[in-house]
Amino acid sequence: MTAAPMTPAPNAALARQMADAIRMLAVDAVEQAKSGHPGAPMGMAEIAEVLWNRHLRHNPADPHWPDRDRFVLSNGHGSMLIYALLNLTGYKLPMDELRRFRQLHSLTPGHPEVGITPGVETTTGPLGQGLANAVGMALSEKLLATEFNRETAGEKLAIVDHFTYVFMGDGCLMEGISHEVCSLAGTLRLSKLIAFYDDNGISIDGHVEGWFTDDTPARFAAYGWNVIAAVDGHDTAAIDTAVRAAKAQAVLPDGKPTIICCKTVIGKGSPNKAGTHDVHGAALGTAEVAATRASLGWAGAPFEIPTEITAAWDARPRGAAMQSQWQARFDRYRAHFPAEAQAFQRRMKGELPEAWSDTLQAVFAGIIAKPDAIATRKASQNALDAIAPLVPEFFGGSADLTGSNLTNFKGCKIAGRDTWGNHLSYGVREFGMAAMMNGMALHGGHLPYGGTFLTFSDYSRNAIRMAALMRQRVIHVFTHDSIGLGEDGPTHQSVEHVPSLRIIPGLDVWRPADGLETAVAWAHAIERRDGPSALALSRQNLPQVASDSALVEQIRRGGYVLADAPNPRAVIIATGSEVSLAMAARKLLADAGIAVRVVSMPCTNVFDRQDMAWQDAVLPPALPAVAVEAAHPDFWRKYVGRAGAVIGIASFGESAPAKDLYAHFGITAEAVVKAVTDRVR
Ligand SMILES: Cc1ncc(C[n+]2csc(CCOP(=O)(O)OP(=O)(O)O)c2C)c(N)n1
């Protein structure tokens, strides 16, 4: 790792033209689409040339090379900046795709989306979250480097050794999440994180003096960052010096993350609109596009880049050379440390260890053998104790509620500034934690999970949504899931959370009833490779209801018949803490001569993905249905229909012991009995 650039600086005239190529691609693509944000790409063009052309270690031919530098465009509205860079440096993003900017199914969506455009590391657009993803990526890099890098025979075999670069604007820095994650990045000394602040003084409403007057350098110095202030963001030599300084201090023992504060002019190059908010998020218009071409001296037609500029931008030859150097190092590493090399590759691919399935069966068998009346949050910790030794890629944590969320497991190590670990106290930073976990999942090598109270999932909600949109395997441990938490009262009692989380497309929300369902929920969340999961867990003890290994496969289907009767006359559907209540109602009904079936539905999302035959077998359409869940009732209508009944809570909770609250809100076996009886008469 060296502070020196990877490639020498181009001569000044060429450097300018390379930056102008970005400008004009942004201008022309936004003009063609008649929508988009030309201002930021135009203002950051020189910064982009210095970073991407001179410093970034990447190989356009292999966007997944594990040790590439990561680049995040946190001001994702400036998407044409990254599309221009990817095209110019030689990624599989042909010019035709830039012509189709923002069109249906193009590789150039309005904001950068991971999984769509080769070379895009994360989906950005919700301001502040890209920065948080970058902090998570830098954390992953630091942890993996500590875990895997070795020294042998005097040779440093650093197979993980890269920087994470992030571009951000005023918007990202105004967002509260930037405080959460930058504060933590400073504390953890994530010194290979280098952020470029596009300080152009403009956001959508105009000049930011009216709403954003922070002393950003002082703010970041207070976080413990290395601050490089007052860099002219159009002076490539000054930018280059700043990047070298940031890289040089990154390797110091007390290295810090760096922010390079760049003074820029938004829309630079546009003679009449530069420096104004007009250029932030709208096409320049035919006349101003022509004026911009003239003022830059740009002769090329739209989407035409002169060959000498294309050649100068092409990063493929040096990218291939950098990757093959790394590959040679990795091969030597593998020769000395075959097991570590294999584990590293497995983890970066997101695959589970070979022993996973067999050991898992033993875990389930152990739970079934020892039924226990425990809270599902405790059952979750038990599951972690059993599963964690199998998955060294686990990286747990909690937003300052470790003892309540029980996210720590036997033998876990607390991660700190200078200590490797696999459990992090994120501090009271729910949103930051969730977005950092997304960054870790995107980086690869870790399977992140983190805990807080279910009610505070609202704080993290947009990052949960982003995990789902990006199809990332991230696991949220949400404990204290209902009025069942008792005396803390309505501020802490979830009502609408489980139902509203269930409607985030791609998120699996589990509300398990007991130890076995909890372990299956964990297994499912770990095994799924295409999206996040949330576990809603109880604070209060619950009896074990599922105690047969044959049920494991059924639980995996999200909803199953827990207790049946010959010719049932109704179905009671329940989740989590209300499953035992449903079982009590079933007994009362049986005593009254009414046979009912109880369906436990720990994950409606997974149940909904089953074929209709399974769904109808579990919930026969002809039978009346009553759902019971200590949450907002509306969600259950799609299962019980208008003729069915839902016993839930459509108001906020109250502060009282849990038992009193269940009685007060009428979530009782008697209420279920009445609802069923009314429907079978
Ligand atoms: C969380 C969030 N809120 C609001 C927006 C809408 N938005 C997009 S860009 C922007 C202003 C950003 O200002 P700045 O970062 O200074 O970008 P610049 O004007 O320099 O391009 C806003 C409010 C968003 N994308 N994300």
PDBQT file of the ligand as one rigid body, heavy atoms in Angstrom, charges set to zero:
ROOT
HETATM    1  C1  LIG A 701     -32.946  11.465   2.649  1.00  0.00    +0.000 C 
HETATM    2  C2  LIG A 701     -33.151  12.336   1.457  1.00  0.00    +0.000 A 
HETATM    3  N1  LIG A 701     -33.853  13.462   1.591  1.00  0.00    +0.000 NA
HETATM    4  C3  LIG A 701     -34.086  14.253   0.533  1.00  0.00    +0.000 A 
HETATM    5  C4  LIG A 701     -33.596  13.924  -0.698  1.00  0.00    +0.000 A 
HETATM    6  C5  LIG A 701     -33.906  14.782  -1.906  1.00  0.00    +0.000 C 
HETATM    7  N2  LIG A 701     -32.670  15.510  -2.314  1.00  0.00    +0.000 N 
HETATM    8  C6  LIG A 701     -31.913  15.070  -3.332  1.00  0.00    +0.000 A 
HETATM    9  S1  LIG A 701     -30.536  16.015  -3.550  1.00  0.00    +0.000 SA
HETATM   10  C7  LIG A 701     -30.968  17.035  -2.292  1.00  0.00    +0.000 A 
HETATM   11  C8  LIG A 701     -30.098  18.197  -1.936  1.00  0.00    +0.000 C 
HETATM   12  C9  LIG A 701     -28.711  17.776  -1.754  1.00  0.00    +0.000 C 
HETATM   13  O1  LIG A 701     -27.857  18.837  -1.631  1.00  0.00    +0.000 OA
HETATM   14  P1  LIG A 701     -26.311  18.600  -1.840  1.00  0.00    +0.000 P 
HETATM   15  O2  LIG A 701     -25.900  17.382  -1.145  1.00  0.00    +0.000 OA
HETATM   16  O3  LIG A 701     -25.635  19.855  -1.479  1.00  0.00    +0.000 OA
HETATM   17  O4  LIG A 701     -26.193  18.283  -3.386  1.00  0.00    +0.000 OA
HETATM   18  P2  LIG A 701     -25.790  19.293  -4.560  1.00  0.00    +0.000 P 
HETATM   19  O5  LIG A 701     -26.772  20.405  -4.551  1.00  0.00    +0.000 OA
HETATM   20  O6  LIG A 701     -24.425  19.732  -4.244  1.00  0.00    +0.000 OA
HETATM   21  O7  LIG A 701     -25.889  18.440  -5.778  1.00  0.00    +0.000 OA
HETATM   22  C10 LIG A 701     -32.166  16.632  -1.718  1.00  0.00    +0.000 A 
HETATM   23  C11 LIG A 701     -32.825  17.331  -0.590  1.00  0.00    +0.000 C 
HETATM   24  C12 LIG A 701     -32.867  12.727  -0.792  1.00  0.00    +0.000 A 
HETATM   25  N3  LIG A 701     -32.371  12.298  -1.947  1.00  0.00    +0.000 N 
HETATM   26  N4  LIG A 701     -32.634  11.979   0.301  1.00  0.00    +0.000 NA
ENDROOT
TORSDOF 0
